[in-house]
């Protein structure tokens, strides 16, 4: 990757492209390109050594026209104001494309969690929860896990909020452990929607998924689950990578065993079924039937896109392609399933968790997966209908046309008042 596209500018570019096919005024489009509010806060905690350390944290509430703000909290050194604004915007249109009654939000703390103990991370998470307390709630803003956060952090936030509010409100946050009010199927949800969308794309393009070759860039939760599930569908995973590098075997390998190797060693590199070690860029440019980018945004820029040889891309990560890369891939007829649909399984099952928390009635994993399947298939069908109706150049624009129209309709139906 040679350029670092500003993710917020990428989001706005995607909205502008879709606006060309919408009967929505320019003033309304401008409103839909900016967050409603952004919290920036400095968190100071005492480290295990007794010294104080300051961290910058953010929460962006992009749009609440269709329901409470919804979106994850990530811990990563690259967390910035523009990043969370972009991610909260993508979440707004993600909830809209899958037609669940939520808005979009996102948050994060700029740090590398590997540099801190569990006790330090707990103090930091609870400090952030205290700052978020006036903004969040099951009818206002419902955070969730994201990069480098999970059930542990969500449980801490839930406990902090409930303690300070002197209440029981499991729906204040999703992605919790099962015993704390979490949902069955949540851990696999993002990877599952990524492969359901890929399966639907292969069917739409009249391609056979059985025996199709697959490369997965990023082997965290979404990436390795996608690899496992696509393998179960009959495809062949030939490459995978993480931040340390990649592995490749043209005959394929067991994605579950590769994950076990990563758990033991910290990386997929060195996995015994691998024929050779390759770079992340090489994983992204392999001649495969399906590419699943499952790491961070801007993984594929225009220069790298020139070498992409996959037929279909299903975006498990948020914003893995820059707008310039999209233009290149249009010219080479790569079918890109956009992130706001492909990885929407996470927020969809978070919605299911929120519903279950409010009802105090919990579903089986089978029901969760069946409901998720229905929502992703219906969303893909809506995307294809719009893609064909407007003769659009790429599926991403089709997804935004559907999503922006739904948000704009909700705003118009609500009316306005001074």
N, C-alpha and C positions, 0 to 999 in steps of 0.2 A: 504494500500500500504506500503510494508516494504522496498523496495529498490527504489533508485532514479536513474534510468537509465539516462545516459547522452544522450540527444536527438540527438546530432550530431553523436554520435557513433551508435545510433539506426538507423539513416538514412543510414550511411555507411554500416552497417550490412545488411540492406535491399537491397542495391545496389549490394553488393557482392553476396548475395543469387541469385538475378536475373541474374547476370553475368554468372552463370553456364549454362544458357540456351540461351546465346546470342553469335552470331558470331562477337564479338567486342573485340579488343585487350586489354590486361591488362593495357597498358599505357593509352588508351582512357578511360577505366573504372576508372582509378585513377584520371584522369582529371575531370570526372563527379561526383566525390565524394567530391569535394572542391569548395567553392565559388570563383568567379573571383575577387571579392574585397569586403572588409567590412569597412564601416565607423564607427569609434567609436569617439564620440564627447562629450564634457562636456558642458552642458547648464546651465547658471547661470541667474536666474531671481530675481527680487525683490518681496518678499512676501507682502501680505496685511499689515503686521506689520512693513514693512520697512526694514526688514532684508534680506540679500542675501541668496539664497539657490542654491546649485549645484545639477544637475541631470546627470546621465550617459545615453546616448542614442546611438542607433546603427541603421545602415541600411546595410543589406547584399544583394549584387547583385550576385546571385549564377550562373546563366547561361542565356545568351542571344542569343543562337544559333537559336532559333525559333521565336524571336521577342523581343520587349521591355520587360525589367524586370517588373514583376507584383507581388504585394503582399501587405498585410496589415501592419498597424502600430498599435501596442498594448501598452497599459499603464498598467503595472502590476509589483509588487515588484520582481517577479521571472525573469524578462527580463534579459538576459545575452547574451554574445557574442555567446556562443555555441547554445543557444536556437534560436537566429535569423538566424544563419547559417543553422541549421537543418530545420527551418520552410521555409527558402528561397529555400532549396533543395527540400522539399516536394512540394512547389509551382511549381518548375520547372517541376516536373514529373506529377503534377496535371494538369497543362495546356496541357501537352503532351498527357495524357491519354484521355482527352476530345477533343484533337486535335484542339485547338484554337491557333492562331499564336502569342503566347506570351512566354516569359521566366519566370524566377522565382526570386522574391525578398522578403524581409521581413524587418520590422523595429520595433523599440519599445523604450520606455523610462521606466527605472526602477523606479516606484513609485506606490503608492496606490492613485488613483484619488479621493477616498472618503475623503482623508485628506486635500484636497485643494479646494478653492473656484472656481467658474466659471471664475472669472477674472484672477486668478493665472493660471488656466489651459489654458486660452486663451493666456496669455503671454508666457507660456511654449511651447504651440503648434506653435505659430508664430516664436519663437526662433528656434525651430527644423526645421520649414519650411525654415528659412533663411539658415541654415546649409545644408539642402538638395537641395537648389536651384541649385547648379552647376551640380547635379547628375540627377535630375528628369526632366520630360518633356514628352509630349505625344508620342514621338518617342524614348525615352530613358528609363525611369523608371516611372511607373504609380502606386503610392501607393493607398491604400484603407483602410477601417475600419477593425478593428480586436477586440480583447478582450478589453473592456472598452473604445472603441472609436466608433464614429458613424458619422452621418451626420453633426453634429455641428463642430467636429474637422476637417472633410474633407472640409467643407466650409471655415474654417479659413485658412487651408493650401492653398486652391485654391486662396483665396483673397490675401494672402501674396505673393504667387508666381506671380500672375498676376500684382500686384502693383509694385513689385520690377522689373519685366521684362517689365513693361509698355505694356502689351499685353492683349488679351482675349484668353485664352486657357483652356476651360473647361475640355478637355481630359487629363489634367495633373494629374488628380486624379479622382477616382470613389467612389461611395458610397455617393454621395452628395445628398442634398435635391432636390426635383423635380424642385423647382423654381430656383435652381442654376445649373441645367443641369443634374440632376440625372435621373435614369431610373425607370419606373414602374417595379414592381416585384422584386426590389433589396432586400428589407427588408426580404422577405420570401424565398429568393433564396436558402440559405444554407439548411434550414430545408426542403424545397421542394425537392431538389436533394437527400437528405438523405432518404426520404420516397419513392421517385420514384425508387431509387436503391434497397430499401428493397422490394418494390412490385415486381420488376423484379426478385430478388433472390427467393422470395416465389414462383413465377411462375416457375422458373428454377428448384427448388427443389420439385415441385408439392405439395406445401403446400397452404392452404387456408388462405388468409389474413383476410377474414371476421370472426370476433370473436376472432382473435388471440390476445393474451395478450402481452402488451408492457410495458417496464420500461424505463424511461428516466432519466439519471443521468446528472444533469446540466440543469437549467431552465432559461437560458438566452435566447437571441433571437433565436439561432438555435434550442435549446432544446424545447422551448415551441411551436414554429412554427411547428416543426416536430410532436410534440404531437397532436396539433390541426389538422394537415393534415392527420395523420395516423388514427385519430378518424373519420374523414370525410370519409376515405376509408373503414370504417366498423370494424376496429380493436378496442380493448378495452385497454385504458391506465389504468394500475393498480397501478403504482408507479411513483413518480417523486422526484427529490431532487435538492437542491442548496447548497451553502456553509454552510448554517445553519443546514442542516439535510434533512431528507426525509419523505415522506408520502406514505401510502400504503392502498389500498382497493381492495381486491380480486375481487369484483364485478365491479370495475372500477369507474371512476369519470369524471367530465367535465373538460377537460384540459384548456379550456378558463376561466372558473370560478376560477380554481386554479391559473392561471396567474393574474387574477384580485385581488385575495387575496394577492399574492406576491407584486403586485403594491401598495396595501394599507398598508401592514405590513412590507415589506422588505424580506419576505421569504414565501415559500410554507408551511412551518411548521405551524400547527394550522388550516389548511384549514378544513372546517366543514364536507366535504364529506370523509375525511380520517378516516379509522378505527383505524390506529395506526401510531405512528411516528417511523421511522427507520433511520439507519445511511446510509451514502453514500455507504459504502461497502456492506451493506445489499441490497441496490437497485441494485448494480452491480451483486449480486449473487442470485437474485430471480429466481425461476423456471418459466420463461416466454418464449413465442415463439420468441420475438424480444427484444433485448436490444439496446438502443441508448445512448452511452456515448457522452455527449455533453458539457463537461467541458474542463479541461486542459489535457496536455500530461501526460503519465505515470499513468493514473488512475488505470489500471489493470496490476499488475506485476505477476510473475510466481506463487507466493504463493496464491494470490487472484484468479488467473485463475483456480486453482485447484477446486475452489468452484463455478465457473461460470456455470449456469445451462440453459442459453438461447440456443436456437437452431440456431438463426441468430443474428449477431451483425452488425449494420450499424453505422459506425464511423462518427458522426457529428463533433466531436472534431478532432484536429490534433494530431496524435501520442498518442491516449489514451491507446494503448497496447504496452508494452515493447516487444522486440524480444523474450525474454524468455517466456513471456505470450503467444505469437503466437505459440511457440513450444508446449506448454501445450494444447492449444486449438485445434491444429492439431490432437493430440492424441484422443481428445474427439469428433471430427467431428463437431465442431462448425463452421458454415460458416460465415466468417468475410468479410464483404464488406469494403475494405480499405478506409481510409480517403481520399486518393488522387482521388478517384472516388465518394464516398458517399457525401462528403461535397463540391464537386467541383461546386455546383450551385452558390456559392458566386462569385467565380472568373469568371464563365461563364457569369453571368448577368453583372458583372463588364466589361467584354469584350463587351457585347452588349451596355453598357452605353458608353464605349470608342468609339465604332463604331458610335453610334448616335451623340455623341459630335462632331466627325470629320465631319459627314455629315450634321450636324445641322438639322437633321430630326429625330423625336422621335416616338417611337413605342407605341402601346397600350399594356396594361398589358396582354391581351389575346395573342397577338403575342409573347411577351417575354416568357410567360409560355409555349407556343407551341414550340418555338425554343429551350428552355431549355429541355423540354421533349425529343425532338428528339436527342439532343446531349448526354444526360445521358443514354438513351436507347441504342444508337449506341455504346457508350463507354462500357456499360455493356456487350453488345454482343461481342465486341472485346476482352474483358477480358475473357469471357466464352470460346470463340474459342481458345484462347491461353492456358487457363487452361486445356482444354481437349486435345489439340494438343500435349502438352508437358507432359501430365499426372502429373501436378504439385500438390504439397501437400497442397497449400493454394491459395486463390484468390489474396492475396497481392502480392505474387511473380509474378503471371500472370500480374497484373497491371503494375508492374515495368518492366517486360519484354517488354510489349507493349510500355511503355513510354520511357524507356531508348533507345530502338531501334529507336524511332522517333527522339529523340534528337541527337543520334549518326549519323543518316542518314543526318540530317540537317547540322551537322558539316562537314561531309565528302563531301557533295555536294557543300558546300561553298568553299572548298579547303583551303589551308594555304599559308601564305606568311610571309617573315621575318619582 
